[in-house]
Amino acid sequence: MLSKRLTGSLAFCFALVFTVCTATSAFAQEPVDRTKLAITDIKDAGSNLFYQGEYTGNLTTTLAQTHYENYGLQVISMGDGLFEGMLYVGGLPGSGWNGQNLTPLTGRKLAGVVELSGGPATVQLVKNQYALVSWHGYPATGYLRKVDRFSPTLGAPPMEGAIVLFDGVDNEMLVEPQITEDGLLMEGTETAGLYQDFYLHLEFKLPYMPYATGQGRGNSGVYIQSRYEVQILDSFGRIPEFNFCGALYRQKSPDINMCLPPLLWQTYDIRFKQPEFDVTGQKISSAQLTVWHNGIKIHDNVAIETKTGAGKPEGNYPLPTKFQDHRDPVRFRNMWIVDYAPYLPEPIEVAPQLEQVSVSKSLE
């Protein structure tokens, strides 16, 4: 039989071990899911962001260096110093690319230099300002300068007769809008009014989510009449798909991927004509959709077959247009809508403006 003193000592030790284990468990942190990391301020992004982006310039693919051709390069940060990219013959998408020839690239950052390779091409990103390009292992045959592109409709003033949905404050044109301290609209609201045939302008900014992939990377959407979604997603540098940025969700890919890098402002200009129904409620003509993404037409009077994804069923009455909350911090500004009529002017299809990026600007 154990003595009272020994029994008491064992009880004390057990209590001490239990207390220590409980305290340790209380202070232990659950593993962080880095795919959910979403950065909305460039100052918090880290150095890898400054290699990500767009580059353009003239290159030669001949050793004699007698023929030069314009090229475009898009570089994507994938976290932990890993990068992917796409090299385009003719220039950047919407700014000269021939629509056919492209080369996927992969690589990483070592000692402050990002090196990418794919096919015959090797690319070195130097001081996040230039991209040196070589072919088949030979010395560099040219360089591409880093640029930011800006939509020609960025900051577009409302058309005559337009209703301003959002301009930095709650004007009661949206339902319970959530607004950041710096006057930007957060995802997850809808129009207070109902609109049938209309022209909609909006500007959006994607978060920087380097560890996320696919549909988890800066996801939102414009749900026209709560039925038809024009996808918002960070699909910068990707081949267009039916659920990527600009897509009529899971029905039609954009004709060209005009997605810019995250943390740059982008524009959608959307013309929508609702479907028509007869007196019995049968649909006799489909909804029509035209979309300009950053000034380039990516859908041209497309007939929408039916509602998309989780959209409401089609009907002969309008519903609110939603700005989807998909848990990612997408931001909006300068949103306005006007009843559409054939005489309304449309955006002139102009390639986004180029501005060369300097080291000083990158570090602002």
C-alpha positions in Angstrom: 0.0 0.0 0.0 1.4 3.4 -0.9 2.0 5.9 1.9 0.0 9.1 2.2 3.1 11.1 1.5 3.9 9.1 -1.7 0.3 9.3 -2.8 0.2 13.0 -2.3 3.5 13.4 -4.3 2.2 11.4 -7.2 -1.0 13.4 -7.3 1.0 16.7 -7.2 3.2 15.5 -10.1 0.2 14.4 -12.2 -1.5 17.8 -11.6 1.8 19.6 -12.5 2.2 17.6 -15.8 -1.5 18.1 -16.7 -1.2 21.9 -16.0 2.0 22.2 -18.2 0.5 20.2 -21.0 -2.7 22.2 -20.9 -0.8 25.4 -20.9 1.4 24.3 -23.8 -1.7 23.3 -25.8 -3.3 26.6 -25.1 -0.3 28.5 -26.4 0.3 26.3 -29.4 -0.8 27.8 -32.7 -2.6 26.0 -35.4 -0.7 25.8 -38.7 -1.3 28.8 -40.9 -3.0 28.2 -44.2 -0.8 30.3 -46.4 -3.1 29.9 -49.4 -5.5 32.3 -47.5 -2.8 35.0 -47.2 -4.3 38.0 -49.0 -2.4 41.3 -49.1 -4.2 44.5 -50.1 -1.4 47.1 -49.4 1.7 47.1 -51.5 3.7 48.1 -48.4 3.0 44.7 -46.9 3.8 42.6 -50.0 7.5 41.8 -49.6 10.2 41.9 -52.3 8.9 39.1 -54.5 6.0 41.3 -55.6 8.3 43.7 -57.4 9.5 41.0 -59.8 5.9 40.1 -60.6 4.4 42.1 -63.4 4.7 42.9 -67.1 7.7 43.5 -69.3 7.9 44.5 -73.0 10.5 45.3 -75.6 12.4 44.2 -78.7 14.3 40.9 -79.0 16.2 39.0 -81.7 16.2 35.2 -81.9 19.0 35.1 -84.4 22.7 35.0 -83.5 23.4 37.5 -86.2 21.1 39.9 -84.4 19.7 41.2 -87.7 16.0 40.9 -87.0 14.2 42.2 -84.0 10.7 41.6 -82.9 8.5 42.9 -80.1 7.9 40.6 -77.2 5.8 40.7 -74.0 6.5 38.9 -70.7 4.2 38.3 -67.7 5.7 37.1 -64.5 3.7 35.6 -61.6 4.9 35.3 -58.0 3.9 31.9 -56.5 5.4 32.4 -53.0 8.7 31.2 -51.4 10.8 32.7 -54.2 9.0 30.6 -56.9 7.8 32.2 -60.1 6.0 31.3 -63.3 5.7 33.3 -66.5 4.5 33.6 -70.1 6.5 35.0 -73.0 4.4 36.4 -75.9 5.5 37.0 -79.5 4.4 40.4 -80.7 3.9 42.1 -77.3 1.6 41.8 -74.3 -2.0 40.5 -74.6 -4.1 43.4 -76.0 -0.9 45.3 -76.8 0.6 43.5 -79.8 0.5 39.8 -79.0 -0.2 37.8 -82.1 -2.7 35.7 -80.3 -0.9 32.4 -81.0 2.7 32.2 -80.1 3.6 32.0 -76.4 6.1 30.1 -74.2 5.3 29.1 -70.5 8.2 29.7 -68.1 9.1 28.5 -64.6 11.9 29.4 -62.2 12.9 30.8 -58.8 14.8 33.6 -57.1 18.4 32.9 -56.0 20.7 35.6 -54.6 18.3 38.4 -55.6 18.0 37.3 -59.2 15.0 35.6 -60.7 15.8 33.1 -63.5 13.0 31.6 -65.6 13.2 29.1 -68.4 10.9 27.3 -70.8 11.4 25.9 -74.4 14.4 27.7 -76.0 14.1 30.8 -73.7 16.0 31.7 -70.5 15.0 34.9 -68.7 16.7 36.8 -65.9 14.9 39.5 -64.0 17.5 42.1 -63.0 16.8 44.6 -60.2 13.0 44.1 -60.8 13.3 46.6 -63.6 14.6 44.6 -66.7 14.3 41.1 -68.1 17.3 39.8 -70.0 16.3 37.2 -72.5 18.5 34.6 -74.2 17.8 31.7 -76.6 19.2 28.2 -76.7 21.8 29.1 -74.0 23.5 31.8 -76.0 24.2 35.2 -74.5 21.3 37.6 -74.0 19.8 38.8 -77.2 17.9 41.8 -75.8 16.0 43.0 -72.8 12.5 43.8 -71.9 11.6 46.8 -69.7 9.2 46.5 -66.8 5.9 48.4 -67.3 2.6 49.0 -65.6 -0.5 49.2 -67.8 -3.5 51.3 -67.1 -7.0 50.9 -68.6 -8.1 53.7 -70.9 -11.4 53.8 -69.1 -9.9 54.1 -65.6 -11.5 57.0 -63.8 -14.2 57.3 -66.5 -16.8 59.9 -65.4 -20.5 58.8 -65.3 -22.4 59.1 -68.6 -25.3 61.6 -68.8 -28.2 60.1 -67.0 -26.2 57.5 -65.1 -26.8 56.5 -61.5 -23.7 56.5 -59.4 -23.6 53.3 -57.4 -20.5 54.0 -55.5 -18.0 56.9 -55.4 -16.4 56.5 -52.0 -19.3 56.9 -49.6 -22.6 55.1 -49.0 -25.2 56.9 -51.2 -27.9 54.2 -50.6 -27.6 52.9 -54.1 -26.1 49.6 -52.7 -27.4 47.4 -50.0 -25.5 47.6 -46.7 -22.1 48.4 -48.4 -19.0 47.8 -46.3 -16.4 50.6 -46.9 -12.8 50.6 -46.0 -11.2 53.5 -44.1 -9.7 54.8 -47.4 -13.1 54.9 -49.1 -13.1 51.6 -51.1 -16.0 49.3 -51.4 -15.5 45.8 -50.1 -16.9 42.7 -51.7 -20.4 41.4 -50.7 -23.1 43.9 -51.7 -25.8 44.3 -54.4 -27.6 47.1 -56.1 -30.6 48.6 -54.3 -32.3 49.3 -57.6 -33.3 46.8 -60.3 -31.9 47.3 -63.8 -33.0 45.7 -67.1 -30.9 46.7 -70.1 -27.9 48.7 -68.9 -24.3 49.8 -69.3 -22.2 49.3 -66.1 -18.8 50.7 -65.4 -16.7 49.6 -62.4 -13.1 49.5 -61.2 -11.7 46.7 -59.1 -8.4 45.8 -57.5 -7.3 42.2 -56.8 -5.4 41.2 -53.6 -1.9 39.7 -53.8 -2.2 36.1 -52.9 1.0 34.4 -53.9 0.4 31.0 -52.3 -3.1 30.6 -53.7 -3.9 28.9 -57.0 -6.9 28.6 -59.3 -10.2 29.7 -57.9 -8.7 30.6 -54.6 -6.7 33.5 -55.9 -8.6 36.8 -55.6 -12.1 35.5 -56.3 -15.2 37.7 -56.7 -17.6 38.4 -59.5 -20.2 40.6 -61.0 -23.5 38.7 -60.8 -25.7 40.5 -63.3 -29.3 40.4 -62.2 -28.2 37.8 -59.6 -28.2 35.4 -62.5 -25.2 35.8 -64.8 -21.6 36.0 -63.4 -18.8 37.8 -65.1 -15.9 36.3 -63.1 -13.3 38.4 -61.2 -10.2 36.4 -60.4 -6.4 36.8 -60.3 -5.7 34.9 -63.5 -2.9 37.2 -64.5 -0.4 35.5 -66.9 -2.7 32.5 -67.6 -4.3 31.0 -70.7 -8.0 32.0 -70.7 -10.4 29.4 -69.3 -14.1 29.4 -68.7 -13.8 30.2 -65.0 -10.9 32.7 -65.1 -11.1 36.5 -65.0 -13.4 37.9 -67.5 -15.2 34.6 -68.2 -18.9 34.3 -68.4 -18.7 31.8 -65.6 -18.4 28.2 -66.9 -20.1 29.2 -70.2 -17.5 31.1 -72.2 -13.9 32.0 -71.8 -12.8 35.6 -72.5 -11.6 36.1 -76.1 -8.3 37.3 -74.6 -7.0 37.3 -71.0 -6.7 41.0 -70.1 -6.1 40.5 -66.4 -3.5 42.8 -65.0 -1.3 42.0 -61.9 -2.9 42.2 -58.5 -2.8 45.5 -56.6 -3.3 47.4 -59.9 -6.7 49.0 -60.6 -8.6 47.3 -63.5 -11.9 48.1 -65.3 -15.0 46.3 -66.5 -17.3 48.1 -68.9 -20.4 45.8 -69.3 -23.3 46.2 -71.7 -26.2 43.9 -70.9 -29.6 43.3 -72.5 -31.9 41.0 -70.6 -33.7 38.0 -72.2 -37.2 38.4 -73.7 -40.2 36.2 -72.8 -43.6 35.7 -74.3 -46.9 36.1 -72.5 -46.7 32.5 -71.3 -43.3 33.0 -69.7 -41.3 31.1 -72.4 -38.0 32.6 -73.3 -37.9 33.8 -76.9 -34.5 35.4 -77.0 -31.4 35.1 -74.8 -29.7 37.7 -72.8 -26.9 39.6 -74.6 -23.5 40.5 -73.1 -20.6 42.6 -74.2 -17.6 43.2 -71.9 -14.6 45.4 -72.2 -11.8 44.4 -69.7 -9.2 47.1 -69.3 -10.4 48.7 -72.6 -10.2 45.5 -74.7 -13.4 43.8 -75.8 -13.4 40.2 -74.4 -17.0 39.3 -75.2 -18.8 40.7 -78.2 -22.6 40.6 -78.0 -22.6 37.0 -76.7 -25.9 35.2 -76.2 -26.1 33.9 -72.6 -27.5 30.4 -72.7 -28.9 30.3 -69.2 -28.0 31.3 -65.6 -24.4 30.7 -64.6 -23.1 28.7 -61.6 -25.1 29.6 -58.4 -27.1 32.3 -60.2 -30.9 32.7 -59.7 -33.1 31.1 -62.4 -33.9 33.2 -65.4 -37.1 35.1 -65.4 -39.0 38.0 -67.1 -38.3 40.4 -64.3 -35.0 42.0 -63.1 -33.1 41.2 -59.9 -30.4 43.1 -58.1 -26.8 42.9 -59.5 -24.4 41.5 -56.9 -20.8 42.0 -56.3 -19.8 38.6 -54.9 -18.2 37.9 -51.6 -16.0 34.8 -52.2 -14.0 35.4 -49.0 -11.2 37.2 -50.8 -10.6 41.0 -50.2 -11.4 42.4 -53.7 -11.9 46.2 -53.7 -14.1 48.3 -55.9 -14.5 52.0 -56.8 -16.0 54.4 -59.4 -19.1 52.3 -60.1 -22.0 53.7 -62.1 -24.8 52.4 -64.3 -27.0 53.8 -67.0 -30.1 52.5 -68.9 -28.8 51.1 -72.1 -30.0 52.5 -75.5 -28.5 51.8 -78.9 -27.4 55.5 -79.3 -25.2 55.4 -76.2 -21.5 55.8 -77.0 -19.3 52.7 -76.3 -15.7 52.6 -75.1 -13.2 53.1 -77.9 -11.2 49.8 -77.9 -7.7 51.0 -77.0 -4.9 49.0 -75.5 -4.0 49.9 -71.9 -1.5 52.7 -71.6 2.1 51.7 -70.7 4.2 53.3 -68.0 7.8 52.2 -67.4 8.4 51.1 -63.8 11.4 52.5 -62.0 13.1 51.1 -58.9 12.0 54.2 -56.9 8.4 53.7 -57.9 8.5 50.0 -57.1 9.6 50.7 -53.6 7.0 53.4 -52.8 
